[in-house]
Amino acid sequence: MALTMQQKKLNISFLFILKWIAICILIGSLVGSATALFLISLDWVTLWRSNHIWVVNLLPIIGLAIGLAYHYYGAESKKGNNLILETHQAVEADLNVKPIPFLMAPLVFLSTLLTHIAGGSAGREGTAVQMGGSIADQFTNWFKLNNEERKTILIIGISSGFAAVFGTPLAAAIFALEIMTFRKMKIDNILPSIFTAYCAHYICLAWQVKHTIYSIPAVPSISFTNLSWTVVAGLIFGLTAFAFSYSGKIFEALFSKIKFAPVRPFLGGIFIALFIVLTNSTKYIGLGIPSISNAFLTPAGNFDFAIKILLTSFTLSAGFKGGEVTPLFFIGATLGSMLIWFIPLPLALLAGMGFVAVFAGATHCSIASIVMGMELFGWEAGVFVGIASVVAYFTSGINGIYSAQLKTGAKYDLYNFIKKSQQL
C-alpha cells in the first residue's frame, strides 16, 4: 500500500532526527576522546616540567618551532577560536567557505603541550574548542550538510570541546550558543548543543579524566548589604576583565611590529624565561591550578592576579598556544580571594565570584558564566555569582578576548544608546 504524504513526512523527520543523533554522538565521542587525551598529556607535561624546571630555558627555541609550524603549515589555523567564529559568520551570511582545516586539531594539540612543557602561561580551552571545531566541521562534507546544518555543526564543535575540558556540559552548551548566535538561538541549535556537550563530557570521564573540584562551603544570607558588596566586587571583576582584554591588544600591537611571525614567540620566550629565572617562581606559569585551588582556602598575594594578566597576555600575544579561560579563572579567583581584606563576604565565595565573573567580562558570555558557577559551586551561590557576573559583563568594555565575536546583546544596545544620547 502506498504511503500517504503525512507518512512520508514522518519518515523523513525520523531519518533527520536519527541522522543528527548519530552526528552528535560521533562528534561528542571524537571530541571527548581527543580532549581526554589532551588533558592526560597536559597533566603529564606539567608534572614533567615541575620535575625538570631547567626546560624553561628552551622556551625561546620551542616558541620558534611553534611559530615556524604555524607559518609554514598552519597559516589558516593561526586565528584559533576566531577562525571558528568567522566561519560561522560566513555560513550565516550564506557564503560558501571551505571547512576548517583538520590540521588545526593536531597542530594546536602539540603546540599547546609544547607551550606548557616549557613554562608558557596559557590555558587549555582554546585547544579543546579548536579541536572540537576542526573535527566537527569535517562532518559538513561527510554528511553533505547545507549551510543551516553547518551552523549547528560549528556550535556543537565548540560545546563539545568546552564541556570535555572543564566538565561543565550545560555551561558549555550555552557558551557555544551565546558566543555564536545569541540573538538567533533556535531549537535546532539548542538541543544538539546540549546533547553533544553531555556526550563529550561523559566520554571524557570514561577515559578516567578527573576535573578539579572547587567548593564554596559557606554562602551568606541574601541581604541588601551583602548584595551591595557583591555589586562592588562585580565592578572590580569587570574592570579586571577589561584590563586583560586591553593588555592583550597592546602586546599584539607590539609583536605585530615584528614582520616575520615565527620570531615573535622566539623573542617572547626569551622574556618569559628570564622572568621565571629572575623571580625564581613557577607560580604564574602553566595553568596555575594549585593557585586557583588555594585561593578558595587562603587569601592570595596582592599582585598575583596582575602578574597573571600580564604574563598570559604576553605569552598568547607572542604566538604561543593554549587558551585564555583557565588563566581568567586564576585571575578572578586570586583577585576575589584578595578582596577579603575589605569586602566582608566569605573568602571562598569571593574567589568563586571572581572565578566566573572575570570570565563573563572577558568573553561577554554572562549566561554561560552564571550556569558554570552553579555547576561548579552549587545553586546556593547562584545569586551572588549571577549578580557579580552581570555587573562584570556590563563594566568590562565593548571588546572581549575574541576579536571575531559579533557585538550583539543588551550590553551593546546600552552602549549604542549612550553613544546616541551623547550625540544629541
N, C-alpha and C positions, 0 to 999 in steps of 0.2 A: 504494500500500500504506500502510495506517495506521501512524503512528509508535507505537512502544511507549512505555510510561511512562518507561523509562530514557532513551530518545532525546529525549523531551520535556524531561526534567530537564537533559540535556546541552545542549540548545538554549537553555534558559532561563539556564543557568550561563554559556554562551558569550556570550549577549547582555548579561548582567550585567557580565561582565568587560570586554566591549567598551565598554559604557557608561562604566565607571569609567576605562578607559584614555583615552577621549575627554575625560572631565571633567578628569582630571589634566593632560592635555596642554593643554587650553584654559586652565585656571587657571594652570598654570605659564607659559604663553606670555603671558597677560594681565598677571599679576603681575610676571613677569620684565621685560616691556617697560615697565610703569609704573614699576618700581623703577629701571630703567636711565635712563629719562627724569628721574626724581627725582635720581639720583646725578650725572648730567651737569649738571642745573640747579644742584645744590648746589655742584659744583665751580666753576661759573660765578659764582654769587653770592659764594662765598668769595673768589675772585680779585678780583671787583669791589670787595668790601669792603676788601680789603687795599690796593687802589689808591686808595680813596676813604674813608679812615678817618673822615672827618667824619660819615659816615652814622650812626655810633653815637649822635649827638645826637638822632636821630629815634627811638631805641628806645622812649621813652615813648609817642609817637604810634602807632608800629607795634603796641605792646602793647595800646593802647586799641582799635585796629582789630581785632586778633585777638580780644580779649575781647568786643567787640560782635558779631562774626561768630558766635562760638560761643553767645553769649547769645540771639541772635535766630534763628539758623538751625541751630545745632548743639547744642542742649540735650542730645540723646541721645548725641551723639558725644563730648562733652567728657570722658567717662570714659576714653577712649582704649583702651589694651590691656585694661583691666579690664572694659570692655563686652563684649569678645570672650570673656573668661573667664566672666563672669556669664551670658552667653548659652549657652555650652557647659554650664554647671552647670544652667541651667534646662531645657535639652534633655535632659540626663542624668536629670533628675527627671521626664521625660516631660511637661513643660509645653509648651503651645503659645505660643511667643513669636515676635513678628514679626521678620523679617530685620533684620540690622544695616543701618542706612541707608546707601545708596550714597553719599550726600553726605559721609559720613565721609572717603572717599578723597580727593576734590579739596580738601576743607576742610583736612585735616591736611597735604596736599601743599603747598598755598600758605602755610599758617601756619608750617610748618617753614622754608620758604625765607625768609619774612619775618623769622623769629626769627634765622636765621643771617646774613642780609644786614646786620642792624643790630647784630650782636655778642652775641647771647644765647649762653650756654653750654649747649649741648644736643647730643644725639646724632642718630641717623638711623634706628635700628632700629625705634623706636616708629612712625615714619611708614610704613616698609615693612610692618610687621606689621599696622598698622591698614588700610592699603590692601589687603593680602592678605586679611584677614578680611572686609572690606567687599565686595570683588569676589567672593570665593569664596561668601559666603552668598547672593548673588543667584541662584546656581545651585539653591538649595533650591526656589524656585518654578518656575524654568525647567524643571527635570527632575522636578518633583513628588516630591521626596525625603521619606522618612519621618524621624522623629527620630533613629533609629540611623544613618542615612546622613548626616544633617545634622551629627552629631558629627564624622564623618570630614571633612566639608567644612570645618568650622571649623579642624580640626587642619592640613589641608593648606594652608589660607589662611595660617596662621602660618608653617608650614615654608617655603612658597614665598617669602614676603616676607623672612624671616630669611636664607635661602640666597642670594637675589639680592643683598641689601645687603652681606653680608660675604664671600661666595664660599666658604662652608664648608657645603656641602649636607648632609653626613652629620650634622654637629653641629646643623644647623638642623632636620632631621627629628627628631632625638632631643629637641631643645629643645621643639618643639611637643608631643611626646608627654609629656615629663617635666613640663611646666608645666600641661598639661591633665588628663592621665589616667594618672599614674604607676603606680598600683596596678591599673589596669584595662586595661592595654595588650592589644590584640587584633591578630591578624594582619590583620584587616580595616582597621585604622588604620595599622599599621606600614608595610606595603608602599606604600599610596598616599602616605603622608607622605614616604617616601624618594624614590619615583619623581617626585613633583611638585617636591620640593626640587631634584633634579638637573635637571629640565626648566627650572625658573625660573632656576637658576644658569647653564645653558648659553645660554638665551635672552638673559640679561643680558650675557653675554660676547659674544654675537653682535652686540650693539649697540656693541661696541668699548669697553665699560666695563672699566677696569683697577682691580684691587684692590691695596691696599698690601701689599707683601711684607715680612715680618719673618723674621729668621733667628737661630738660636742656633748659632754656629759651633763652640762647644766645650762638650761635655757631660762632666762628670767621671765617674769610676768610681762604681759603687754600693758604698758602704761605710757602716758604722754612723755614722761621724762626719758624712758628707755628708747622710745621710738624717735624722739628728738635727737638723741645721741647717735642713733642708727643713721639718721639723715646726714649728720655731720661726718660720720665715718664714710658714708657713701660718696659724699662730696670729695673727700680726700682720695678715696679709691679712684674716682673718675678722673681727677687731675693727674693721678699717677699713671693711669692708662694712657692719658694724653701724652705724658712725658715719654712713655715707652714708644708710642707710635711716632712721635715727633723726633726722638733721638734716632730711630731707625732711618728716617728720611734724611737727617743730617749726615749720618755716616754713609748712606747710599750715595748722596751727592758728592761726598769727599772721595769715595772709592771710584766713582764714575769718571773722575779726572784721570784715572789710570786707564789708558786706552786698551791695552792688552789684558783682557779679563782674567786669564789664569794667574797673572802676577798679583792680583788683589788678595786672594786668600794666602798667597805666599807671604806678602808683607804683613797682612793681618795676623797670620800665625806667629810671626816674629814678636809682635807687640803682646799678643796673648801669652805666649810662652814666657816672655820677660816678666809680665805681670805675675804669673804663677810662681816663677823663681824668686822674684824680689819680695813678694808678700809671704812666700813660704806657706801658702794656703791653697787647699783644693776645695774649699767650701763653696766657691761660686762657679765651679766648672761642672760640666755634665748636666744631668737633670736636677740635682740638688734635692733629691727625695728626703734624705736624712734631715736636712734643714727645714723642709716643709713639715715633716712629722714633729720635729722638736718645737716648731712654732705653736703647736696646739698644746704644748706642755709647759714651756718656759718662755719668758719674753725674749724676743730676738734682738740682735745687735742693732744699734741705731741706724747704721748705714748699710745693712745687709741688702735691703730692697733696692737702694740706689745703685750699689755696685752691680747687682744682678741686672738691672736695667741697662747699664752702660756696657757690661761685658757681653750680654746676649745680643743687644742691638749691633754691637761691633762685630761679633762673630758671624751673625747671619748676613749682615751687610757686606762683609768681606767676601762672601761666597761659600762659606761652609754650610752644611745641610743639617736639617733636623726639623725644628718647628718652634713656634713661639708659646704654645699654650702651657706646657709644663713650667717653663720659666715664668709665665704670668702667674701661675699658681704659687710659685716660690715668692715672687714679688708681693702678691696680695697677702699671702699667709704671714710672711715675716713683717710686713708693714702693719697688718692688723694686730699681730702679736705685740708689736712695739707700741701701738696706740693705747695699750693697757695703762700706760703711765699717766694719761689724762682723760681717757674715756672710761667711765665706770660701768663697763659691761664685762661679762666673763671672758677670760683670755681665749679659750677655745672658740667661743662664739665670734669674737673679733677676728681671729685667724680664719675661721670658716667663711665669714662675711667677705673678708678681703680676698680669699681664695677664689670665690666665684665672681665678686663684683669687679675686680680688675679685669678678669676675663670678659665680663659683659661689656665693659667700657672699650676694651681694645678690639674686640671682634664685632661689636654692635649687635650681639645676639643675646638680648636680655632675657627672653623667654627660656631659651636653652640653658642659660646660666642658672636661672631660678630652679628649673627642673633638675639640673645637675646637683645643685645644692641639696635639694630634698632627697635625691637618690643617694648621695654620699653621706649626708649628715642626719637624715630623718625629717619627717614632716614637721616636727615640733619647732625646728629652726626656720621654717619656711617664711614666716612673716618678716623676720629680721633679714634673712638672706634676700628675700624679694625686694624689700624697700631699699637696701643697700645697692642691689644690682640695678634697679630702675634709676636711682639717683646717679649712680656711676655712669650709666648709659647716657643720660641727658647732659652730663657735665664733662664728658671725655673728648669733646670736639667733634667736628664733622667728619674727619678722616680716621680710619682704623688701620689695622695691620694688613688688611687685604686691599690693595690698591684697585683691584678689578671689581670689588664689591659694589653693586648698584646702590646709590644713595636713595633709599626709599624708607617709608615708615613715618611714624609720628614725630620722631626726632628731627627729621629733615623738613617735615611740614612746619614744625615750630621754628626752625632756623630760617626757612623761607618767609614765614610770616613776620619774624622780627626784621629781616632784611628789607622786606617791602615796607614795613612800618617806618623804618629809618629813612626811606627814600621819599616818603610823603611830606 
